[in-house]
Amino acid sequence: MIPVTRTDCPPSLDPNDPDASGPKEFRKIRDMLANGETVKSDDFSAYGSRAVREALREMFHGKCAYCESKIAGSQDTDVEHYRPRRA
C-alpha cells in the first residue's frame, strides 16, 4: 500500500476561491442537477488539468493509486473515479 501524504490543493481546485475552475464547475453541475438536467462526463473538466495530474502524481509517488504500477513519464494519465467516465 502506498503511503499518501496530502499535498497542497492545486489552485484550480481551491474550494475557497470562487473563481477557480473546480468551484465554478461544482456550481454549474449542482445547478444542472437542480434543474433536472442530465449530467454527462463531458461536463467535467476541472480534474483534467496538468496541475491536478501533477499533484496526484506527487501524492502517489508516480504510481497508479489503484494498482501501484509505475506511470511512465511519456504516458498520459487519466483521472478517474472522481467523475463519470465517458460512455
C-alpha positions as CSV (number, residue, x, y, z in Angstrom):
1,M,0.0,0.0,0.0
2,I,1.3,3.4,-1.0
3,P,1.6,5.8,2.0
4,V,-0.2,9.0,0.9
5,T,0.8,12.4,2.3
6,R,-1.6,15.0,1.0
7,T,0.0,17.8,-0.9
8,D,-1.5,21.3,-1.2
9,C,-4.6,21.6,-3.3
10,P,-3.9,22.8,-6.8
11,P,-5.1,26.4,-7.1
12,S,-7.5,25.5,-9.8
13,L,-9.5,23.3,-7.3
14,D,-9.2,25.6,-4.3
15,P,-12.7,25.5,-2.7
16,N,-12.0,28.9,-1.1
17,D,-11.5,30.6,-4.4
18,P,-14.9,31.1,-6.1
19,D,-13.2,31.9,-9.4
20,A,-11.2,28.7,-9.5
21,S,-12.3,26.2,-12.1
22,G,-13.2,23.5,-9.5
23,P,-15.7,25.5,-7.6
24,K,-17.1,27.0,-10.8
25,E,-17.6,23.5,-12.2
26,F,-19.2,22.4,-9.0
27,R,-21.7,25.2,-9.1
28,K,-22.5,24.5,-12.7
29,I,-23.1,20.8,-12.1
30,R,-25.1,21.5,-9.0
31,D,-27.4,23.9,-10.9
32,M,-27.8,21.4,-13.8
33,L,-28.9,18.7,-11.3
34,A,-31.2,21.1,-9.5
35,N,-32.8,21.9,-12.9
36,G,-33.3,18.2,-13.7
37,E,-30.7,18.2,-16.5
38,T,-28.7,15.1,-17.3
39,V,-25.0,15.4,-16.4
40,K,-22.5,13.8,-18.8
41,S,-18.9,13.1,-18.5
42,D,-18.1,15.9,-21.0
43,D,-19.5,18.4,-18.4
44,F,-16.5,17.8,-16.2
45,S,-13.0,19.2,-17.0
46,A,-11.5,20.7,-13.8
47,Y,-9.9,17.5,-12.7
48,G,-8.1,17.0,-16.0
49,S,-5.7,19.9,-15.7
50,R,-1.9,19.4,-15.7
51,A,-1.7,20.9,-12.1
52,V,-4.1,18.3,-10.8
53,R,-2.4,15.5,-12.6
54,E,1.0,16.6,-11.2
55,A,-0.4,16.9,-7.6
56,L,-1.8,13.3,-7.9
57,R,1.5,12.1,-9.4
58,E,3.4,13.6,-6.4
59,M,1.0,12.3,-3.8
60,F,1.1,8.7,-5.2
61,H,4.9,8.7,-5.9
62,G,4.5,8.4,-9.6
63,K,2.3,5.3,-9.3
64,C,-1.3,4.4,-10.1
65,A,-3.3,4.9,-6.9
66,Y,-5.2,1.6,-7.7
67,C,-2.7,-1.0,-9.0
68,E,0.5,0.8,-7.8
69,S,2.3,0.3,-11.2
70,K,4.7,3.0,-12.2
71,I,3.3,5.7,-14.5
72,A,5.6,6.3,-17.4
73,G,6.8,9.8,-18.0
74,S,5.5,9.8,-21.5
75,Q,2.2,8.1,-20.7
76,D,-0.9,10.3,-20.4
77,T,-2.8,9.6,-17.2
78,D,-6.5,9.5,-16.6
79,V,-8.0,11.0,-13.5
80,E,-10.8,8.5,-13.0
81,H,-13.3,7.6,-10.3
82,Y,-13.7,11.3,-9.4
83,R,-16.2,11.9,-12.2
84,P,-18.2,9.7,-14.5
85,R,-16.4,8.1,-17.4
86,R,-17.4,8.7,-21.0
87,A,-19.9,6.2,-22.2
